[in-house]
Amino acid sequence: RPGLRTEARVREVQVRMIPLFLPLLAYALMGLSAVPSILRMAATGSSRDVSLIWQGMILSGVCVIFSYALQVGEPVFIVGGIINIASISSVIATAVKYR
């Protein structure tokens, strides 16, 4: 459409290519992937199979990506970042609880 900036046109094309609910669904599924680990730790009362260093590295990376999402202002990535931060933080908190 005439008058739209190049970025807006690109974003408009991208939205048409991938429906907005798909990235949100992907973020939700990634967030839910922490549930089995949390349940296993609660059932066994142990977190020996969870590496806090590894989880911390993942959380650090997600926080960097989340800060970029905030700068760009893309709501889908902001919501996804919040879901991922909550999910990884839950795994870390549960692992610390059972150490």
Secondary structure, 3 states (H helix, E strand, C coil): CCCCCHHHHHHHHHHHHCCCHHHHHHHHHHHHCHHHHHHHHHHHCCCCCCCHHHHHHHHHHHHHHHHHHHHHCCHHHHHHHHHHHHHHHHHHHHHHHCC
